[in-house]
Amino acid sequence: RREVATFPPRRIVLRQGEPSSKMFTVKSGWAFRFTLLPDGRRMILSFLLPSDFVGVSSTYLGVMPYSVQSLTDLTLCGFDAGELTGELYKSRVSAERLAGRFIRLAAEADQRVLSLGRRTAGERVASFILRITNKLKQRGFGHGDSFPFPLRQEHMADALGLTAVHVSRTISILRGKGIVSVDRHTITIHDRNRLIEFAGRN
């Protein structure tokens, strides 16, 4: 680890097109990767949680292919890409763990493509809630079926290719059916089986 940097919420911490030879991990807080279209429309590519990697592709491309913005107070650990790669060559176990992480990231990307291409608006929102709460649970965040959730409706909309109105309507439906509730930056799943059914999953 070469450096530790902290950022307040809503700060652009890495900018698309800028040169970069570093890799980062999220030590604490939430952030998101995004890109902007020429007319200013934003597409959120993914949300970043503690232990997620940031900027891996830039070490091969030479520039950042996307921007990163902090969502909450954020702490990043920075690594020199060359040094980190050298360490991985020395440790097969570490290399296999890293490869496993990238395989899981590819699987998550496939699910996002499926949602954008084939799922209805309601299914997209429900599927997103399942994915991100499962990820939080695997990493030890939350209590029972209640999880930290600092996302606003416009964040979800920009990640799912929807309008904030669609997101709000779906969450209202889920709340009305007693499946999910969102309150004070916390999301609670009251009926996971019905949420899975609503998402169109088996």
C-alpha positions in Angstrom: 0.0 0.0 0.0 1.4 3.4 -1.1 -1.2 5.8 0.2 -4.5 6.2 2.0 -6.8 9.1 0.9 -10.0 10.2 2.4 -12.8 12.2 0.6 -16.1 13.8 1.7 -19.4 12.8 0.0 -20.2 13.9 -3.6 -16.5 14.4 -4.5 -15.1 13.3 -7.9 -12.1 11.2 -6.7 -11.0 9.9 -10.1 -11.9 11.4 -13.5 -12.5 9.8 -16.8 -9.7 10.3 -19.3 -7.0 11.2 -16.8 -3.8 9.2 -16.8 -3.4 6.7 -13.9 -0.9 4.0 -13.0 -2.5 3.2 -9.6 -5.0 0.7 -8.4 -7.2 1.3 -5.4 -9.3 -0.6 -2.9 -12.2 0.9 -1.0 -11.3 0.8 2.7 -14.5 2.4 4.0 -17.5 4.2 2.6 -19.5 4.0 -0.7 -18.7 5.3 -4.1 -19.8 4.7 -7.7 -18.3 4.4 -11.1 -19.9 6.4 -13.9 -19.6 7.8 -17.3 -21.2 10.8 -19.0 -22.7 11.1 -22.5 -22.0 14.2 -24.5 -25.3 15.7 -23.5 -24.7 15.3 -19.8 -26.7 12.1 -19.2 -25.1 9.9 -16.6 -24.8 6.1 -16.5 -23.7 4.6 -13.2 -21.7 1.5 -14.0 -21.5 0.1 -10.5 -21.5 0.9 -6.9 -18.3 0.4 -4.9 -18.3 -1.0 -1.4 -15.5 -1.7 1.1 -12.9 -4.2 -0.3 -13.9 -3.4 -3.9 -11.1 -2.7 -6.5 -11.0 0.7 -8.3 -9.0 1.6 -11.4 -7.7 -1.9 -12.4 -8.5 -1.3 -16.1 -6.7 2.0 -16.1 -3.4 0.3 -15.3 -3.7 -1.5 -18.7 -5.3 1.3 -20.7 -3.1 4.1 -19.2 -6.1 6.4 -18.5 -9.2 6.1 -16.4 -12.1 4.8 -18.6 -14.7 6.1 -16.2 -15.0 8.5 -13.3 -15.5 7.7 -9.6 -17.5 9.8 -7.2 -17.8 9.4 -3.4 -21.3 8.7 -2.2 -20.5 8.9 1.5 -17.3 9.7 3.4 -14.8 7.6 1.5 -11.3 6.1 2.2 -9.3 4.6 -0.6 -6.0 2.7 -0.3 -3.7 3.2 -3.3 -1.2 0.7 -4.7 1.4 1.0 -7.4 0.1 -1.3 -10.2 3.6 -2.6 -11.1 4.5 -3.5 -7.5 1.2 -5.2 -6.8 1.5 -7.3 -10.0 4.9 -8.3 -8.9 3.6 -9.5 -5.5 0.9 -11.5 -7.2 3.5 -13.3 -9.3 5.2 -14.4 -6.0 2.0 -15.7 -4.4 -0.2 -18.2 -6.2 -2.8 -18.0 -3.5 -3.2 -14.2 -3.8 -3.3 -14.5 -7.6 -6.1 -17.1 -7.4 -8.0 -15.0 -4.9 -7.8 -12.0 -7.2 -8.8 -14.0 -10.2 -11.8 -15.3 -8.3 -12.8 -11.7 -7.4 -12.7 -10.7 -11.1 -14.7 -13.7 -12.1 -17.4 -12.7 -9.7 -17.3 -9.1 -11.0 -17.8 -10.4 -14.6 -20.8 -12.4 -13.4 -22.3 -9.3 -11.7 -21.7 -7.4 -15.0 -23.7 -10.1 -16.9 -26.6 -9.7 -14.5 -26.6 -5.9 -15.0 -26.7 -6.4 -18.8 -29.5 -8.9 -18.4 -31.5 -6.3 -16.3 -30.9 -3.5 -18.8 -31.8 -5.6 -21.8 -34.6 -7.8 -20.7 -36.1 -7.1 -17.3 -39.0 -4.8 -16.7 -38.6 -1.7 -14.6 -40.0 -3.4 -11.5 -37.8 -6.4 -12.0 -34.7 -4.3 -12.4 -35.3 -2.5 -9.1 -36.1 -5.7 -7.2 -33.1 -7.5 -8.7 -30.8 -4.6 -7.9 -32.0 -4.6 -4.3 -31.3 -8.3 -4.1 -27.8 -8.0 -5.6 -26.6 -5.2 -3.4 -28.0 -6.5 -0.2 -26.6 -9.9 -0.9 -23.2 -8.3 -1.4 -23.5 -6.3 1.8 -24.5 -9.4 3.7 -21.5 -11.4 2.4 -19.2 -8.7 3.6 -20.7 -8.5 7.1 -22.7 -5.3 6.8 -26.1 -4.8 8.2 -28.2 -6.5 11.0 -30.4 -9.4 10.0 -32.2 -8.2 6.8 -31.6 -4.5 7.4 -28.7 -2.9 5.5 -27.1 0.5 5.1 -28.5 2.1 2.0 -27.2 5.7 1.2 -28.5 5.6 -2.4 -31.1 8.1 -3.6 -33.7 7.2 -6.2 -31.7 9.1 -8.9 -28.7 6.9 -8.2 -30.7 3.8 -8.7 -32.3 5.3 -11.8 -29.0 6.1 -13.4 -27.7 2.6 -12.7 -30.8 0.8 -14.0 -31.6 2.9 -17.1 -34.8 4.2 -15.6 -36.3 7.4 -14.5 -36.5 8.3 -10.8 -40.3 8.1 -11.2 -40.1 4.5 -12.2 -37.8 3.7 -9.2 -40.1 5.6 -6.8 -43.2 3.8 -8.1 -41.6 0.4 -7.8 -40.3 1.0 -4.2 -43.8 2.2 -3.3 -45.3 -1.0 -4.6 -42.7 -3.1 -2.7 -43.4 -1.1 0.4 -47.2 -1.5 0.0 -46.9 -5.2 -0.4 -44.8 -5.4 2.8 -41.8 -6.7 0.9 -39.2 -3.9 1.4 -39.0 -0.7 3.3 -36.5 2.2 3.0 -36.0 4.6 5.8 -33.1 6.9 7.0 -30.4 5.5 4.8 -31.4 1.9 5.7 -33.2 -0.7 3.6 -35.0 -3.7 5.2 -36.2 -6.8 3.4 -39.3 -8.1 5.1 -40.0 -11.0 2.6 -37.0 -12.1 0.6 -38.9 -14.9 -1.2 -41.5 -12.5 -2.5 -38.8 -10.1 -3.5 -37.1 -12.8 -5.5 -40.4 -13.6 -7.1 -41.0 -9.9 -7.9 -37.5 -9.8 -9.5 -38.5 -12.6 -11.9 -35.9 -15.0 -10.5 -36.1 -18.7 -9.9 
